Structure formats: structure tokens, C-alpha cells
Amino acid sequence: MEVSHERFEALVAEALDLIPDELAEAIDNLAVFVVDQSPEDPELLGLYDGIPLTDREHYGGMIMPDRIFIYRLPICALSDDEDEIVEQVRITVIHEVAHHFGIDDERLEELGWD
């Protein structure tokens, strides 16, 4: 199953809108991008690239934003229909935003977000 880049961007925006306001307000200096696939790992669903909030003691000034990449083609390849794409986008966005908050993969797995 595959959806257009525009539709996929809308699904990512909808997933971001699901973040509770109190958490969304704590997000700092973060940009989210939709990309077809990772050049390093074509099976990767998402990637957080930055300094987690928990590690930002000397963070400041004119620092480029942290980045989250959500990879459209691998998510589409895993999905049989648009409902599955919506669910996988939601899971991937939450997973990558959690990294922004300093939550590692081990803790995400303990919480059931593996």
C-alpha cells in the first residue's frame, strides 16, 4: 500500500496533533520532515537526530533544530491499507518524539512502543 507524499505529510501532522498539549509545549527547537526513505537504511521507519531535552544543559544560542525524519516508503511497505499506515505513522512519530524527550529504545520497549 502506498499513499502520496502529501497525504503522508498530513498523516504525520495528524499524529503530531495527538501529542497532549502539556508535552507539545515542552518540545523545543525540533523540526519534523517526511522523506521517502533513509539513505543509510532503507528499512528504517523514523530517525531522531539531535540532543535530547534531558541532555541540553549547555544547549542554547543559535543551534540548528533537532530533526525527526519519518520515512514514507518503508512505512507504506509494511502496511496493507491506509488504516495500517495511519497506525504505523502514529507509532513512529510518538517513538521519535520520545527520543527528543530523552526516552531510549529500551524504555520505549518496556512501555510497549517497540
WONORMO-V812808 format. One record per pair of residues at least 12 apart in sequence whose ideal C-beta (glycine too) atoms are under 7 Angstrom apart, sorted by the first residue. I is the first residue (numbers start at 1). J is the second residue. If there is no record, write none. Layout:
BEGIN
i,j
I,J
I,J
END
This chain:
BEGIN
i,j
1,76
1,79
1,80
1,81
1,82
1,85
2,76
3,76
3,82
3,85
5,34
5,72
8,34
8,72
9,34
11,85
11,86
11,89
12,32
12,34
12,70
12,89
12,93
15,89
15,90
15,93
16,32
16,93
18,90
19,97
27,100
28,53
29,63
29,65
29,66
30,65
30,66
30,68
30,100
31,65
31,67
32,68
32,70
33,67
33,69
34,70
34,72
35,69
35,71
36,71
36,72
36,73
37,71
37,73
37,74
38,71
42,74
43,74
44,71
44,74
45,71
45,74
45,75
45,92
46,68
46,69
46,70
46,71
46,92
46,95
46,96
47,69
47,96
48,68
48,96
48,99
48,100
49,66
49,67
50,66
50,67
50,100
51,66
52,99
52,100
52,101
52,102
53,100
53,101
53,102
54,102
55,102
66,100
68,96
68,97
70,89
70,92
70,93
75,88
75,89
75,92
91,113
94,113
95,108
95,113
98,113
END
